[in-house]
Amino acid sequence: MTTEAPLNRRIVLAQRPIGSPTAADFRLEEVPLPELADGQVLLRTLYLSIDPYMRARMSDAPSYAQPVAIDAVMVGATVCRVEASRSSSLAVGDVVLSMNGWQDYAAVSTKGLMKIDASLAPPSYSLGVLGMTGFTAYVGLLDIGQAKEGDTVLVSAATGAVGGTVGQIAKLKGCRAVGIAGGDDKCEYAVNTLGYDACINHYDEDFAEQLAAACPNGVDVYFENVGGNPLMAAIPLLNVGARVALCGIIAWLNGPAPGPIDTAPQIMRALLNKRASVQGFVITDHYATRHADFRRDMSQWVKEGKIHYREDVIEGLERAPFALMGLLRGDNFGKVVVRVEKTEAT
Amino acid sequence: MTTEAPLNRRIVLAQRPIGSPTAADFRLEEVPLPELADGQVLLRTLYLSIDPYMRARMSDAPSYAQPVAIDAVMVGATVCRVEASRSSSLAVGDVVLSMNGWQDYAAVSTKGLMKIDASLAPPSYSLGVLGMTGFTAYVGLLDIGQAKEGDTVLVSAATGAVGGTVGQIAKLKGCRAVGIAGGDDKCEYAVNTLGYDACINHYDEDFAEQLAAACPNGVDVYFENVGGNPLMAAIPLLNVGARVALCGIIAWLNGPAPGPIDTAPQIMRALLNKRASVQGFVITDHYATRHADFRRDMSQWVKEGKIHYREDVIEGLERAPFALMGLLRGDNFGKVVVRVEKTEAT
């Protein structure tokens, strides 16, 4: 151990990926710790959240958010500990939720930081089931999808950070929950641990037939995280008046799909025949109106043990690029977080 | 002129079309006039409505309605005159709206017939602006599209039976109305007669660029009748929270699109980024709740000369197949009706 002042390691966007991101698209830098201005706190990153939206931010294609600039620190939600404070509102040792991106340290104003109550759950849960992904599941299923008792709710990426919570809320609300996941181990977990009524492996050759058999009463709500094959298998199952809550299209995030067939006519024909809807949503729109409800309900459910939550923890900031690449391939099993600082306390 | 009893000419579905329908898919038959049972009326068809949905009914692919059976009379809305009556509720000479299909005569129960008030407008208007297509425009724009003052409303098939009315209601409601049509003559009519603020010819090479220029504030409501190129040009223009009222996909009715590129990812990405929605609708769902409102508003607008309405009249029942084939190609200019009986009275 040295006595030198620590450096801030940070991962910046080196170039915009073409197709799937590779290690060459990122660059690890070491820079001096930032100076602390009055009213700011110095935050040490404990956990970094890895989420599909990050792929979109690496591109400069039009999106709902600004792209990350070349040579800028990659964006991301973080759980951090206050290391030094020039603010009266936070003390050294406090743990907060912040958006510091892929780096060890940041000096930030306390505005926009949310203090985390570590007595409720592990602090990293604020990056997932008690944070953005849990809120996405809640709003997408209940508000966008308008799920109600007795509905069949179909969920793609059924064991993912968002999907795993969607299925469980659906069951709490008295729905039939059917999952789509990439792998038999994930499907088994979906049924045996998360409580899905059925879960189908989209790598199976007869995936579409299996899915139809698992939805004998059709699909009332389709919670879409993926696009591609899961979407095309779900479309023929939509009931009259079905709602597709369009949360993500991870299968298509890396660029134009290779498919030689235009599937848009098939999708549009089904929406027309079934008077069904597709509604895109972005969770940042819903904090003002629904976050308090979510915090109340989800805290209660987690406390009562009604919601299972699985993290896929990657060790070390330097491995964040690989964590994102794996997430985009579907290698993860649960919510991906990078443990940036490994201590006994966290 | 002979004194023989007239025969009933009728056009039946001879075979299911592959791709675009051809004359060989239809067969003209002559059969004796039907016998009249107690409570029935004998109806003489004056006008037959030709509509895009008929193409879907010729196929046995899943749809929101049953297909026409092989050798059965083609389906369709008709304006008819009562020729004989064994019912107390209708008298010889009354003019009614019925669903008698592609034939000269039918003996039907009076249930489901709607008597037409010929003092309000020509009776054939009940097949269009005062009937199903007008009601489709009304519900699609106001309920499904949720158009409100100041919105930019984009309409494909802008001079068609439905689209021509959508644009005019949009203007009555204080929206900017932009049309897409297939031909300079139609675009000129859209702007100069129907009152669209702009209308772009989708056959122009720089169609997408022209459309973007005509929608400087983006698109809040897209009333979709077509699919294909118009849809793909509209998608990038959708504003945050935009609504796509999905009424029809005439470009795709004849079967799988030839496109070598899968456009679904582009559509879904836009819906996600813009938190936009696509809502399919079928007008038959809305009679119970909204038809009275429509009748009240549209009758008033037509009486006040606020709604222009153009019919594309084809003479003779035997030409109904050609009328439908032309409609599917976009040859028509306005609402297609077949004049089945040519008399001074009609």
Interface residues (C-beta under 8 A of the other chain):
Chain A: P62 S63 Y64 G227 L231 P236 V240 L246 C247 G248 I249 W252 P256 A257 G259 P260 I261 D262 T263 A264 P265 I267 M268 R269 A270 L271 L272 N273 K274 R275 A276 S277 V278 Q279 G280 F281 V282 D285
Chain B: P62 S63 Y64 G227 L231 P236 V240 L246 C247 G248 I249 W252 P256 A257 G259 P260 I261 D262 T263 A264 P265 I267 M268 R269 A270 L271 L272 N273 K274 R275 A276 S277 V278 Q279 G280 F281 V282 D285
